[in-house]
């Protein structure tokens, strides 16, 4: 399995992670607030199980293979390597913590590419720790959330001589910005979503700093200040930094690059006057300030500041746009002879497309399905309008702001589907319709203009039907809806709209869920996880297709739910396009379940690689795939 873990850059709130930790001793200290984001560079690796050894092959920035760490998967050997210090100590430290708390065998990690600059304030050691934690998580399916991986990475790093702050392992959250809150031992994480791309430049100052000296001097100001200079440090790392960081979060969410630049300048000015005097040998930073004040940059940036522990290590600028970003890099590399990295915080990808598989034969509705496709069975909506099931599903998709819909069908059924959506009634019949129904006919033709027909000639399972949409989806996130489910919302937002909104909030794949009694879960796909927002959303830790009750009781119970009630799949998902790579892998290697290519195992792999949210839909689903369910849906959907 291939993994990627980026580095991280601190945008605002340096040092507040460890400062906020002192609240466990002095409650008057302000909580720490830090905004970080993943870099565009990181560590790439192939990972696989090993029966009894911990093997790590590393690659440096020049593509050279370093020595190979090869240890027995034993606590003593791993702890000794971790405590020895050095590059491999971080990997061994995490492996030690994983083995201490979990029943695992060995692992082999081939870090075949590293484009993240090492020892440049981009948390390369933390990225290494997260890589090892994630490798164990995916290989042994430890069902850790992203937060869990972050915690193991932190435990692993402090097993080494390193005494990093808590924010470094935030790189586990990938390249999206997050706000981290530090309250004693407690760490909270909130993801931040930006409406438009923001362009940064990270500058390696090609100088040097002593982070240990900086941290040693600043820690002397805690937990209780003994003079005015120490009070200034606490004030800046407390109330002042908290205000600036929250203002910066608002600016990020508004996509306001100019305001972000102003706050960078303000943060640096406060840092220079209130914190730098506590460690003058390291924090006066003449190289940093020469770069920040380089006149040719002013027309291309909104602002800049130091990074990480500050000092002459790394600087960051926010550019006015992509062209300005390129110009900033050109100026710094040519005139100051310092290497740069481009960093783009990208706007969340909007969900524009929906896929509806409708190529099944409808075996359970035979012989009616021999006369008419089950997706064309009639249903009556809450307005008393009679329509085929597939039309109601398309309407649900369009209610979520979907612009294009692909319906996966058999080639032999194309004519009947196209005829319904694209051919108006003969004029003599059209003239007999009421004005209201004539308008519905026009709307139906408009709906047909948004539909693309994709053919699945061989019935190879639900996963294969989804895979047929790969080229059409074209690398975008998409809404997936079942062709034999109807939906009724309990709120003003449709069920599909709720799911799309949740995707845009969390930034990764989402499955709709509903509470279901244990007596019937053997008929459904099930989901379990850890609450992120109680009673609303959770971080998924397992997908399971049609489990029996005994398995569900042991593995699928969610904290706080009534006994023998579980979450089942609501019948719709918003999926990242990486799902197609996983489906393709199963198809190429002919990995089937019950003779077909299934979607559920690939959802579980996508969960392991990219994270997956479960959202409790405020609404009801109506299954029309079974005779009795269809009969009941005719009654209930009318009243939805």
Secondary structure, DSSP 8 states (H G I E B T S, - for coil): -EEEEEEEEEEE-TTHHHHHHGGGT-TTS--EEEEEEEEEEEEEEEEEEESSEEEEEEE-TTS-EEEEEEEES-HHHHHHHHHT-SHHHHHHHHHHHHHHHS---EEEEEEEEE-S-TTSSS-HHHHHHHHHHHHHHHHHT----HHHHHHHHHHHHHHSS----TTGGGGGGTTS-EEEEEETTEEEEEE---SS-EEEEEEE-SS---HHHHHHHHHTT-SS--SHHHHHHHHIIIIIHHHHHHHHHHHHHHT-HHHHHHHHHHHHHHHHHHTGGGGHHHHS-HHHHHHHT-GGGTTTEEEEEE-TT-SSSEEEEEESSHHHHHHHHHHIIIII---EEEEEE-------EEEEE-----GGGTTHHHHS-GGG-EEE-TTS-EEEHHHHHHHHHHTTT--EEEEEE-GGGHHHHHHHHH----HHHHTTS-HHHHHHHHHHHHHHTTEEEEE--S---HHHHHHTTHHHHTT--EEEEETTEEEEESSSS-HHHHHHHHHHHHSS-EEEEEEEEGGGGGGSEEEEEEEEETTTEEEEEEEEES--HHHHHHHT--TTS-TTEEEEEEEEEEE-TTHHHHHHHHHHTT--BTTB--SHHHHHHHHHHH--EEEE-SEEEEE-SSHHHHHHHHHHGGG-
